[in-house]
Amino acid sequence: MKATKVDKDLCIGCGLCCGICGEVFRMNEQGKAEAYQPENAENQGAVQEAIDSCPVSAIAWED
């Protein structure tokens, strides 16, 4: 199963991923996005949309 990872060094804290898929992404105390829940079959499309929409490509799938 794939997992979602946010590169906190690249993240600019725009919150777009949280708006697209709040079930998986949230903003942490440092104002950066994090994947706090694993994706599932129902929200995998939204996770991919968040990955594709990230303006700095800070989100990726990892095995």
N, CA, C and O atoms as a Tripos MOL2 file, in Angstrom:
@<TRIPOS>MOLECULE
protein
  252   251    63     0     0
PROTEIN
NO_CHARGES

@<TRIPOS>ATOM
      1 N           0.8370   -1.1910    0.0000 N.3       1 MET1
      2 CA          0.0000    0.0000    0.0000 C.3       1 MET1
      3 C           0.8780    1.2500    0.0000 C.2       1 MET1
      4 O           1.9160    1.3000    0.6600 O.2       1 MET1
      5 N           0.4490    2.2300   -0.7350 N.am      2 LYS2
      6 CA          1.1760    3.4960   -0.7980 C.3       2 LYS2
      7 C           0.9100    4.3250    0.4460 C.2       2 LYS2
      8 O          -0.1060    4.1590    1.1220 O.2       2 LYS2
      9 N           1.8280    5.2040    0.7270 N.am      3 ALA3
     10 CA          1.6480    6.1790    1.8010 C.3       3 ALA3
     11 C           1.9200    7.5550    1.2170 C.2       3 ALA3
     12 O           2.5880    7.6830    0.1910 O.2       3 ALA3
     13 N           1.4100    8.5590    1.8600 N.am      4 THR4
     14 CA          1.5970    9.9270    1.3980 C.3       4 THR4
     15 C           2.5950   10.6170    2.3150 C.2       4 THR4
     16 O           2.5140   10.5040    3.5380 O.2       4 THR4
     17 N           3.5460   11.3420    1.7040 N.am      5 LYS5
     18 CA          4.5590   12.0400    2.4840 C.3       5 LYS5
     19 C           4.6100   13.4950    2.0340 C.2       5 LYS5
     20 O           4.5640   13.7930    0.8400 O.2       5 LYS5
     21 N           4.7070   14.3910    3.0040 N.am      6 VAL6
     22 CA          4.8650   15.8170    2.7250 C.3       6 VAL6
     23 C           6.2930   16.2040    3.0970 C.2       6 VAL6
     24 O           6.7370   15.9650    4.2200 O.2       6 VAL6
     25 N           7.0010   16.7980    2.1530 N.am      7 ASP7
     26 CA          8.3550   17.3010    2.4020 C.3       7 ASP7
     27 C           8.2190   18.6600    3.0810 C.2       7 ASP7
     28 O           7.9040   19.6590    2.4340 O.2       7 ASP7
     29 N           8.4560   18.6870    4.3720 N.am      8 LYS8
     30 CA          8.2510   19.9190    5.1430 C.3       8 LYS8
     31 C           9.2530   21.0190    4.7840 C.2       8 LYS8
     32 O           9.0080   22.1940    5.0560 O.2       8 LYS8
     33 N          10.3780   20.6420    4.1760 N.am      9 ASP9
     34 CA         11.3370   21.6510    3.7230 C.3       9 ASP9
     35 C          10.8230   22.3860    2.4870 C.2       9 ASP9
     36 O          11.1570   23.5510    2.2720 O.2       9 ASP9
     37 N          10.0170   21.7110    1.6790 N.am     10 LEU10
     38 CA          9.4540   22.3280    0.4780 C.3      10 LEU10
     39 C           8.1180   23.0140    0.7340 C.2      10 LEU10
     40 O           7.7850   23.9960    0.0700 O.2      10 LEU10
     41 N           7.3580   22.5040    1.6870 N.am     11 CYS11
     42 CA          6.0060   23.0110    1.9480 C.3      11 CYS11
     43 C           6.0420   24.5020    2.2950 C.2      11 CYS11
     44 O           6.8600   24.9500    3.0980 O.2      11 CYS11
     45 N           5.1350   25.2580    1.6670 N.am     12 ILE12
     46 CA          5.0330   26.6940    1.9460 C.3      12 ILE12
     47 C           3.8160   27.0140    2.8170 C.2      12 ILE12
     48 O           3.5510   28.1780    3.1160 O.2      12 ILE12
     49 N           3.0820   25.9830    3.2190 N.am     13 GLY13
     50 CA          1.9540   26.1830    4.1340 C.3      13 GLY13
     51 C           0.7410   26.8320    3.5090 C.2      13 GLY13
     52 O           0.0000   27.5360    4.1960 O.2      13 GLY13
     53 N           0.5170   26.6160    2.2240 N.am     14 CYS14
     54 CA         -0.6200   27.2670    1.5680 C.3      14 CYS14
     55 C          -1.9610   26.6420    1.9750 C.2      14 CYS14
     56 O          -2.9960   27.3010    1.8800 O.2      14 CYS14
     57 N          -1.9570   25.3860    2.4230 N.am     15 GLY15
     58 CA         -3.1750   24.7360    2.8770 C.3      15 GLY15
     59 C          -4.0520   24.1590    1.7900 C.2      15 GLY15
     60 O          -5.1410   23.6680    2.0860 O.2      15 GLY15
     61 N          -3.6190   24.1990    0.5480 N.am     16 LEU16
     62 CA         -4.4220   23.6830   -0.5510 C.3      16 LEU16
     63 C          -4.7350   22.2020   -0.3700 C.2      16 LEU16
     64 O          -5.8600   21.7690   -0.6200 O.2      16 LEU16
     65 N          -3.7540   21.4320    0.0580 N.am     17 CYS17
     66 CA         -3.9650   19.9920    0.2410 C.3      17 CYS17
     67 C          -5.0300   19.7260    1.3020 C.2      17 CYS17
     68 O          -5.8350   18.8060    1.1600 O.2      17 CYS17
     69 N          -5.0350   20.5220    2.3500 N.am     18 CYS18
     70 CA         -6.0340   20.3640    3.4140 C.3      18 CYS18
     71 C          -7.4290   20.6640    2.8910 C.2      18 CYS18
     72 O          -8.3980   20.0070    3.2700 O.2      18 CYS18
     73 N          -7.5250   21.6540    2.0220 N.am     19 GLY19
     74 CA         -8.8080   21.9930    1.4340 C.3      19 GLY19
     75 C          -9.3130   20.9270    0.4840 C.2      19 GLY19
     76 O         -10.5200   20.7110    0.3700 O.2      19 GLY19
     77 N          -8.3990   20.2630   -0.1970 N.am     20 ILE20
     78 CA         -8.7760   19.2200   -1.1450 C.3      20 ILE20
     79 C          -9.0840   17.9140   -0.4240 C.2      20 ILE20
     80 O         -10.0560   17.2360   -0.7590 O.2      20 ILE20
     81 N          -8.2780   17.5610    0.5480 N.am     21 CYS21
     82 CA         -8.4370   16.2680    1.2200 C.3      21 CYS21
     83 C          -8.1080   16.3920    2.7080 C.2      21 CYS21
     84 O          -7.0660   15.9230    3.1660 O.2      21 CYS21
     85 N          -8.9960   17.0190    3.4390 N.am     22 GLY22
     86 CA         -8.8170   17.2100    4.8720 C.3      22 GLY22
     87 C          -8.8420   15.9220    5.6760 C.2      22 GLY22
     88 O          -8.4510   15.9100    6.8430 O.2      22 GLY22
     89 N          -9.3040   14.8270    5.0550 N.am     23 GLU23
     90 CA         -9.3010   13.5390    5.7500 C.3      23 GLU23
     91 C          -7.8930   12.9940    5.9160 C.2      23 GLU23
     92 O          -7.6540   12.1510    6.7810 O.2      23 GLU23
     93 N          -6.9530   13.4660    5.0950 N.am     24 VAL24
     94 CA         -5.5780   12.9610    5.1250 C.3      24 VAL24
     95 C          -4.5970   14.0460    5.5640 C.2      24 VAL24
     96 O          -3.6510   13.7560    6.2960 O.2      24 VAL24
     97 N          -4.8050   15.2850    5.1300 N.am     25 PHE25
     98 CA         -3.8500   16.3630    5.3910 C.3      25 PHE25
     99 C          -4.3670   17.3530    6.4210 C.2      25 PHE25
    100 O          -5.5680   17.6080    6.5070 O.2      25 PHE25
    101 N          -3.4470   17.9100    7.2020 N.am     26 ARG26
    102 CA         -3.7410   18.9790    8.1430 C.3      26 ARG26
    103 C          -2.4980   19.8480    8.2640 C.2      26 ARG26
    104 O          -1.4080   19.4610    7.8420 O.2      26 ARG26
    105 N          -2.6790   21.0160    8.8420 N.am     27 MET27
    106 CA         -1.5530   21.9080    9.0920 C.3      27 MET27
    107 C          -1.0310   21.6330   10.5010 C.2      27 MET27
    108 O          -1.8110   21.4820   11.4420 O.2      27 MET27
    109 N           0.2890   21.5690   10.6380 N.am     28 ASN28
    110 CA          0.8730   21.3120   11.9560 C.3      28 ASN28
    111 C           1.1610   22.6340   12.6720 C.2      28 ASN28
    112 O           0.8390   23.7060   12.1600 O.2      28 ASN28
    113 N           1.7600   22.5520   13.8410 N.am     29 GLU29
    114 CA          2.0160   23.7460   14.6510 C.3      29 GLU29
    115 C           3.0140   24.7010   14.0020 C.2      29 GLU29
    116 O           3.0440   25.8860   14.3350 O.2      29 GLU29
    117 N           3.8240   24.1980   13.0840 N.am     30 GLN30
    118 CA          4.7930   25.0390   12.3810 C.3      30 GLN30
    119 C           4.2020   25.6610   11.1120 C.2      30 GLN30
    120 O           4.9090   26.3400   10.3680 O.2      30 GLN30
    121 N           2.9130   25.4330   10.8650 N.am     31 GLY31
    122 CA          2.2660   25.9890    9.6860 C.3      31 GLY31
    123 C           2.5720   25.2410    8.4130 C.2      31 GLY31
    124 O           2.4130   25.7800    7.3170 O.2      31 GLY31
    125 N           3.0090   24.0090    8.5450 N.am     32 LYS32
    126 CA          3.3200   23.1640    7.3880 C.3      32 LYS32
    127 C           2.2980   22.0370    7.3180 C.2      32 LYS32
    128 O           1.7430   21.6210    8.3340 O.2      32 LYS32
    129 N           2.0610   21.5560    6.1170 N.am     33 ALA33
    130 CA          1.1200   20.4440    5.9380 C.3      33 ALA33
    131 C           1.7670   19.1440    6.3920 C.2      33 ALA33
    132 O           2.9860   18.9780    6.3500 O.2      33 ALA33
    133 N           0.9110   18.2310    6.8270 N.am     34 GLU34
    134 CA          1.3650   16.8880    7.1540 C.3      34 GLU34
    135 C           0.2530   15.9060    6.8150 C.2      34 GLU34
    136 O          -0.9320   16.2330    6.8730 O.2      34 GLU34
    137 N           0.6620   14.7040    6.4630 N.am     35 ALA35
    138 CA         -0.2990   13.6310    6.2350 C.3      35 ALA35
    139 C          -0.4920   12.9330    7.5770 C.2      35 ALA35
    140 O           0.3730   12.1790    8.0210 O.2      35 ALA35
    141 N          -1.6260   13.1860    8.2190 N.am     36 TYR36
    142 CA         -1.8490   12.6550    9.5620 C.3      36 TYR36
    143 C          -2.6920   11.3860    9.5700 C.2      36 TYR36
    144 O          -2.7750   10.7020   10.5900 O.2      36 TYR36
    145 N          -3.3110   11.0700    8.4510 N.am     37 GLN37
    146 CA         -4.0920    9.8510    8.3150 C.3      37 GLN37
    147 C          -3.6930    9.1650    7.0060 C.2      37 GLN37
    148 O          -3.3920    9.8430    6.0230 O.2      37 GLN37
    149 N          -3.6870    7.8420    6.9830 N.am     38 PRO38
    150 CA         -3.4060    7.1630    5.7230 C.3      38 PRO38
    151 C          -4.5780    7.3200    4.7570 C.2      38 PRO38
    152 O          -5.7310    7.4350    5.1740 O.2      38 PRO38
    153 N          -4.2700    7.3230    3.4780 N.am     39 GLU39
    154 CA         -5.3360    7.3830    2.4910 C.3      39 GLU39
    155 C          -6.0280    6.0270    2.4300 C.2      39 GLU39
    156 O          -5.4960    5.0210    2.9010 O.2      39 GLU39
    157 N          -7.2060    6.0160    1.8510 N.am     40 ASN40
    158 CA         -7.9330    4.7680    1.6530 C.3      40 ASN40
    159 C          -8.5110    4.7700    0.2530 C.2      40 ASN40
    160 O          -8.3270    5.7280   -0.4970 O.2      40 ASN40
    161 N          -9.2060    3.7100   -0.1000 N.am     41 ALA41
    162 CA         -9.7500    3.5860   -1.4540 C.3      41 ALA41
    163 C         -10.7250    4.7150   -1.7780 C.2      41 ALA41
    164 O         -10.8420    5.1200   -2.9340 O.2      41 ALA41
    165 N         -11.4160    5.2190   -0.7760 N.am     42 GLU42
    166 CA        -12.4210    6.2500   -1.0160 C.3      42 GLU42
    167 C         -11.8330    7.6310   -1.2470 C.2      42 GLU42
    168 O         -12.4270    8.4280   -1.9740 O.2      42 GLU42
    169 N         -10.6790    7.9440   -0.6490 N.am     43 ASN43
    170 CA        -10.1210    9.2910   -0.8110 C.3      43 ASN43
    171 C          -8.8130    9.3110   -1.6050 C.2      43 ASN43
    172 O          -8.1550   10.3490   -1.6830 O.2      43 ASN43
    173 N          -8.4360    8.1850   -2.1900 N.am     44 GLN44
    174 CA         -7.1790    8.1280   -2.9380 C.3      44 GLN44
    175 C          -7.1750    9.1090   -4.1180 C.2      44 GLN44
    176 O          -6.1330    9.6890   -4.4260 O.2      44 GLN44
    177 N          -8.2960    9.2990   -4.7690 N.am     45 GLY45
    178 CA         -8.3790   10.2670   -5.8590 C.3      45 GLY45
    179 C          -8.1510   11.6890   -5.3770 C.2      45 GLY45
    180 O          -7.4890   12.4790   -6.0510 O.2      45 GLY45
    181 N          -8.6990   12.0200   -4.2080 N.am     46 ALA46
    182 CA         -8.5090   13.3560   -3.6480 C.3      46 ALA46
    183 C          -7.0580   13.5660   -3.2270 C.2      46 ALA46
    184 O          -6.5220   14.6640   -3.3720 O.2      46 ALA46
    185 N          -6.4190   12.5100   -2.7050 N.am     47 VAL47
    186 CA         -5.0000   12.6100   -2.3560 C.3      47 VAL47
    187 C          -4.1760   12.8810   -3.6100 C.2      47 VAL47
    188 O          -3.2700   13.7140   -3.5910 O.2      47 VAL47
    189 N          -4.4840   12.1810   -4.6990 N.am     48 GLN48
    190 CA         -3.7550   12.4140   -5.9420 C.3      48 GLN48
    191 C          -3.9900   13.8320   -6.4430 C.2      48 GLN48
    192 O          -3.0710   14.4650   -6.9620 O.2      48 GLN48
    193 N          -5.1970   14.3330   -6.2950 N.am     49 GLU49
    194 CA         -5.4900   15.7230   -6.6850 C.3      49 GLU49
    195 C          -4.6560   16.7010   -5.8540 C.2      49 GLU49
    196 O          -4.1420   17.6860   -6.3830 O.2      49 GLU49
    197 N          -4.5250   16.4290   -4.5600 N.am     50 ALA50
    198 CA         -3.7040   17.2810   -3.6930 C.3      50 ALA50
    199 C          -2.2400   17.2380   -4.1310 C.2      50 ALA50
    200 O          -1.5680   18.2680   -4.1600 O.2      50 ALA50
    201 N          -1.7540   16.0580   -4.4670 N.am     51 ILE51
    202 CA         -0.3760   15.9170   -4.9500 C.3      51 ILE51
    203 C          -0.1900   16.7410   -6.2220 C.2      51 ILE51
    204 O           0.7710   17.5000   -6.3500 O.2      51 ILE51
    205 N          -1.1190   16.5790   -7.1520 N.am     52 ASP52
    206 CA         -1.0180   17.2860   -8.4350 C.3      52 ASP52
    207 C          -1.1860   18.7930   -8.2920 C.2      52 ASP52
    208 O          -0.6510   19.5510   -9.1010 O.2      52 ASP52
    209 N          -1.9240   19.2410   -7.2720 N.am     53 SER53
    210 CA         -2.2220   20.6620   -7.0970 C.3      53 SER53
    211 C          -1.2020   21.4090   -6.2650 C.2      53 SER53
    212 O          -1.1900   22.6400   -6.2800 O.2      53 SER53
    213 N          -0.3470   20.7100   -5.5430 N.am     54 CYS54
    214 CA          0.6230   21.3780   -4.6690 C.3      54 CYS54
    215 C           1.5240   22.2900   -5.5070 C.2      54 CYS54
    216 O           2.1860   21.8220   -6.4320 O.2      54 CYS54
    217 N           1.5520   23.5830   -5.1900 N.am     55 PRO55
    218 CA          2.3040   24.5250   -6.0220 C.3      55 PRO55
    219 C           3.8250   24.3500   -5.9640 C.2      55 PRO55
    220 O           4.5410   24.8500   -6.8310 O.2      55 PRO55
    221 N           4.3130   23.6440   -4.9500 N.am     56 VAL56
    222 CA          5.7680   23.4480   -4.8370 C.3      56 VAL56
    223 C           6.1570   21.9690   -4.8820 C.2      56 VAL56
    224 O           7.2940   21.6120   -4.5740 O.2      56 VAL56
    225 N           5.2070   21.1130   -5.2670 N.am     57 SER57
    226 CA          5.4530   19.6620   -5.3890 C.3      57 SER57
    227 C           6.0420   19.0640   -4.1180 C.2      57 SER57
    228 O           6.9930   18.2840   -4.1690 O.2      57 SER57
    229 N           5.4670   19.4400   -2.9750 N.am     58 ALA58
    230 CA          5.9760   18.9610   -1.6900 C.3      58 ALA58
    231 C           5.3380   17.6510   -1.2470 C.2      58 ALA58
    232 O           5.7590   17.0740   -0.2450 O.2      58 ALA58
    233 N           4.3340   17.1700   -1.9700 N.am     59 ILE59
    234 CA          3.6220   15.9510   -1.5880 C.3      59 ILE59
    235 C           3.9090   14.8590   -2.6080 C.2      59 ILE59
    236 O           3.9130   15.1050   -3.8140 O.2      59 ILE59
    237 N           4.1470   13.6500   -2.1080 N.am     60 ALA60
    238 CA          4.4240   12.5410   -3.0100 C.3      60 ALA60
    239 C           3.9680   11.2330   -2.3830 C.2      60 ALA60
    240 O           3.7910   11.1370   -1.1680 O.2      60 ALA60
    241 N           3.7820   10.2330   -3.2290 N.am     61 TRP61
    242 CA          3.5280    8.8700   -2.7570 C.3      61 TRP61
    243 C           4.8730    8.2590   -2.3870 C.2      61 TRP61
    244 O           5.8880    8.5260   -3.0310 O.2      61 TRP61
    245 N           4.8680    7.4560   -1.3670 N.am     62 GLU62
    246 CA          6.0570    6.6630   -1.0670 C.3      62 GLU62
    247 C           5.6030    5.2610   -0.7100 C.2      62 GLU62
    248 O           4.5150    5.0690   -0.1670 O.2      62 GLU62
    249 N           6.4480    4.2730   -1.0200 N.am     63 ASP63
    250 CA          6.0830    2.8740   -0.7630 C.3      63 ASP63
    251 C           6.4790    2.4670    0.6330 C.2      63 ASP63
    252 O           6.2520    1.3240    1.0310 O.2      63 ASP63
@<TRIPOS>BOND
     1     1     2 1
     2     2     3 1
     3     3     4 2
     4     3     5 am
     5     5     6 1
     6     6     7 1
     7     7     8 2
     8     7     9 am
     9     9    10 1
    10    10    11 1
    11    11    12 2
    12    11    13 am
    13    13    14 1
    14    14    15 1
    15    15    16 2
    16    15    17 am
    17    17    18 1
    18    18    19 1
    19    19    20 2
    20    19    21 am
    21    21    22 1
    22    22    23 1
    23    23    24 2
    24    23    25 am
    25    25    26 1
    26    26    27 1
    27    27    28 2
    28    27    29 am
    29    29    30 1
    30    30    31 1
    31    31    32 2
    32    31    33 am
    33    33    34 1
    34    34    35 1
    35    35    36 2
    36    35    37 am
    37    37    38 1
    38    38    39 1
    39    39    40 2
    40    39    41 am
    41    41    42 1
    42    42    43 1
    43    43    44 2
    44    43    45 am
    45    45    46 1
    46    46    47 1
    47    47    48 2
    48    47    49 am
    49    49    50 1
    50    50    51 1
    51    51    52 2
    52    51    53 am
    53    53    54 1
    54    54    55 1
    55    55    56 2
    56    55    57 am
    57    57    58 1
    58    58    59 1
    59    59    60 2
    60    59    61 am
    61    61    62 1
    62    62    63 1
    63    63    64 2
    64    63    65 am
    65    65    66 1
    66    66    67 1
    67    67    68 2
    68    67    69 am
    69    69    70 1
    70    70    71 1
    71    71    72 2
    72    71    73 am
    73    73    74 1
    74    74    75 1
    75    75    76 2
    76    75    77 am
    77    77    78 1
    78    78    79 1
    79    79    80 2
    80    79    81 am
    81    81    82 1
    82    82    83 1
    83    83    84 2
    84    83    85 am
    85    85    86 1
    86    86    87 1
    87    87    88 2
    88    87    89 am
    89    89    90 1
    90    90    91 1
    91    91    92 2
    92    91    93 am
    93    93    94 1
    94    94    95 1
    95    95    96 2
    96    95    97 am
    97    97    98 1
    98    98    99 1
    99    99   100 2
   100    99   101 am
   101   101   102 1
   102   102   103 1
   103   103   104 2
   104   103   105 am
   105   105   106 1
   106   106   107 1
   107   107   108 2
   108   107   109 am
   109   109   110 1
   110   110   111 1
   111   111   112 2
   112   111   113 am
   113   113   114 1
   114   114   115 1
   115   115   116 2
   116   115   117 am
   117   117   118 1
   118   118   119 1
   119   119   120 2
   120   119   121 am
   121   121   122 1
   122   122   123 1
   123   123   124 2
   124   123   125 am
   125   125   126 1
   126   126   127 1
   127   127   128 2
   128   127   129 am
   129   129   130 1
   130   130   131 1
   131   131   132 2
   132   131   133 am
   133   133   134 1
   134   134   135 1
   135   135   136 2
   136   135   137 am
   137   137   138 1
   138   138   139 1
   139   139   140 2
   140   139   141 am
   141   141   142 1
   142   142   143 1
   143   143   144 2
   144   143   145 am
   145   145   146 1
   146   146   147 1
   147   147   148 2
   148   147   149 am
   149   149   150 1
   150   150   151 1
   151   151   152 2
   152   151   153 am
   153   153   154 1
   154   154   155 1
   155   155   156 2
   156   155   157 am
   157   157   158 1
   158   158   159 1
   159   159   160 2
   160   159   161 am
   161   161   162 1
   162   162   163 1
   163   163   164 2
   164   163   165 am
   165   165   166 1
   166   166   167 1
   167   167   168 2
   168   167   169 am
   169   169   170 1
   170   170   171 1
   171   171   172 2
   172   171   173 am
   173   173   174 1
   174   174   175 1
   175   175   176 2
   176   175   177 am
   177   177   178 1
   178   178   179 1
   179   179   180 2
   180   179   181 am
   181   181   182 1
   182   182   183 1
   183   183   184 2
   184   183   185 am
   185   185   186 1
   186   186   187 1
   187   187   188 2
   188   187   189 am
   189   189   190 1
   190   190   191 1
   191   191   192 2
   192   191   193 am
   193   193   194 1
   194   194   195 1
   195   195   196 2
   196   195   197 am
   197   197   198 1
   198   198   199 1
   199   199   200 2
   200   199   201 am
   201   201   202 1
   202   202   203 1
   203   203   204 2
   204   203   205 am
   205   205   206 1
   206   206   207 1
   207   207   208 2
   208   207   209 am
   209   209   210 1
   210   210   211 1
   211   211   212 2
   212   211   213 am
   213   213   214 1
   214   214   215 1
   215   215   216 2
   216   215   217 am
   217   217   218 1
   218   218   219 1
   219   219   220 2
   220   219   221 am
   221   221   222 1
   222   222   223 1
   223   223   224 2
   224   223   225 am
   225   225   226 1
   226   226   227 1
   227   227   228 2
   228   227   229 am
   229   229   230 1
   230   230   231 1
   231   231   232 2
   232   231   233 am
   233   233   234 1
   234   234   235 1
   235   235   236 2
   236   235   237 am
   237   237   238 1
   238   238   239 1
   239   239   240 2
   240   239   241 am
   241   241   242 1
   242   242   243 1
   243   243   244 2
   244   243   245 am
   245   245   246 1
   246   246   247 1
   247   247   248 2
   248   247   249 am
   249   249   250 1
   250   250   251 1
   251   251   252 2
@<TRIPOS>SUBSTRUCTURE
     1 MET1         2 RESIDUE 1 A MET
     2 LYS2         6 RESIDUE 1 A LYS
     3 ALA3        10 RESIDUE 1 A ALA
     4 THR4        14 RESIDUE 1 A THR
     5 LYS5        18 RESIDUE 1 A LYS
     6 VAL6        22 RESIDUE 1 A VAL
     7 ASP7        26 RESIDUE 1 A ASP
     8 LYS8        30 RESIDUE 1 A LYS
     9 ASP9        34 RESIDUE 1 A ASP
    10 LEU10       38 RESIDUE 1 A LEU
    11 CYS11       42 RESIDUE 1 A CYS
    12 ILE12       46 RESIDUE 1 A ILE
    13 GLY13       50 RESIDUE 1 A GLY
    14 CYS14       54 RESIDUE 1 A CYS
    15 GLY15       58 RESIDUE 1 A GLY
    16 LEU16       62 RESIDUE 1 A LEU
    17 CYS17       66 RESIDUE 1 A CYS
    18 CYS18       70 RESIDUE 1 A CYS
    19 GLY19       74 RESIDUE 1 A GLY
    20 ILE20       78 RESIDUE 1 A ILE
    21 CYS21       82 RESIDUE 1 A CYS
    22 GLY22       86 RESIDUE 1 A GLY
    23 GLU23       90 RESIDUE 1 A GLU
    24 VAL24       94 RESIDUE 1 A VAL
    25 PHE25       98 RESIDUE 1 A PHE
    26 ARG26      102 RESIDUE 1 A ARG
    27 MET27      106 RESIDUE 1 A MET
    28 ASN28      110 RESIDUE 1 A ASN
    29 GLU29      114 RESIDUE 1 A GLU
    30 GLN30      118 RESIDUE 1 A GLN
    31 GLY31      122 RESIDUE 1 A GLY
    32 LYS32      126 RESIDUE 1 A LYS
    33 ALA33      130 RESIDUE 1 A ALA
    34 GLU34      134 RESIDUE 1 A GLU
    35 ALA35      138 RESIDUE 1 A ALA
    36 TYR36      142 RESIDUE 1 A TYR
    37 GLN37      146 RESIDUE 1 A GLN
    38 PRO38      150 RESIDUE 1 A PRO
    39 GLU39      154 RESIDUE 1 A GLU
    40 ASN40      158 RESIDUE 1 A ASN
    41 ALA41      162 RESIDUE 1 A ALA
    42 GLU42      166 RESIDUE 1 A GLU
    43 ASN43      170 RESIDUE 1 A ASN
    44 GLN44      174 RESIDUE 1 A GLN
    45 GLY45      178 RESIDUE 1 A GLY
    46 ALA46      182 RESIDUE 1 A ALA
    47 VAL47      186 RESIDUE 1 A VAL
    48 GLN48      190 RESIDUE 1 A GLN
    49 GLU49      194 RESIDUE 1 A GLU
    50 ALA50      198 RESIDUE 1 A ALA
    51 ILE51      202 RESIDUE 1 A ILE
    52 ASP52      206 RESIDUE 1 A ASP
    53 SER53      210 RESIDUE 1 A SER
    54 CYS54      214 RESIDUE 1 A CYS
    55 PRO55      218 RESIDUE 1 A PRO
    56 VAL56      222 RESIDUE 1 A VAL
    57 SER57      226 RESIDUE 1 A SER
    58 ALA58      230 RESIDUE 1 A ALA
    59 ILE59      234 RESIDUE 1 A ILE
    60 ALA60      238 RESIDUE 1 A ALA
    61 TRP61      242 RESIDUE 1 A TRP
    62 GLU62      246 RESIDUE 1 A GLU
    63 ASP63      250 RESIDUE 1 A ASP
